Amino acid sequence: MTVRNTKARRAVLGVIKYFLMSVLALILLFPFFVMLTRSFMTWQEATSYPVQILPESLNFGSYAEAMNAEFFVYFKNTVIVLLVNVIGGTLSAYIVSYGFARIRFKGNNVLFGIALSTMMLPGIVSQVPLYVAYSRIGWLNTLLPLTVPQLFGGGMVNIFLIRQYLRSVPKSYNEAARIDGASELRTCFGVILPMVKPVILLTAVNTFMACWNDFTTPLMYIDSTASEQFTLAVGVYYRFLGALTNREKAPNVQMALCILMMIPSLVVFGIFQRSLIEGVSLTGLKG
């Protein structure tokens, strides 16, 4: 009787758990549902009162209007920033991480500890001195503040993740390569790099997501007078100021553009989901 009661209790708790999870999932997905349906509405439907949930018919005109000439300028700028950050930033982070994890030099751990401590500081703390520095060297209203810094380490978070993964790779590979006459550079890129593909991919995808969705950084360094330098996130912000009162900046077009901006992130995450999980499971938990 006790066993039956226990099984029944577990079954009831299981049903309640999945019910609550389903309700929570619906709550979280509802804003995306509204965004998707409004992107297929006309301007009249999107601004009607009472609020209309579903469009009377699928209207793809919002997407055609969203992808105007300005959109492709913003998209080009975003791609430039992405390529430099993903390729250059990831490569830079790997080189620095390799130095901390595989090369012995005096003060290695102390220097890494100092660098690691910078992760405790809020990012906004460094924005004012960086803005002043970029202003004095003439980098404001250009893409340089969004790209060049990533070429010098790729960010401490990425360095930490790659270093921790490198520490799980036996140092005997370095010793064997050294015996065979390989230089440190060849060992770094020809021997060790292929072994750390999961964490390199994890770093690249994380960098992609951060750059694609970054709004505050380009907004800080690029003002409204330099629209030819806008990234997508900033371009959308300036384009749709006053969206509720200006028909040319209609909410349905705004939602269509937001859907277009979500697609690359969803595609990248969907393709590399398994590799991301593998990279997370093997990073930062060893050594």
Secondary structure, DSSP 8 states (H G I E B T S, - for coil): -HHHHHHHHHHHHHHHHHHHHHHHHHHHHHHHHHHHHHHTS-HHHHT-SS---S-SS--THHHHHHSSHHHHHHHHHHHHHHHIIIIIIHHHHHHHHHHHHH---TTHHHHHHHHHHGGGS-GGGGHHHHHHHHHHTT-TTSSHHHHGGGGSSS-HHHHHHHHHHHHTS-THHHHHHHHTT--HHHIIIIIIGGGGHHHHHHHHHHHHHHHHH--HHHHHHS-TT-GGG--HHHHHHHHTTTTTT-GGG-HHHHHHHHHHHHHHHHHHHHHHHHHHHHHHHHSSS--
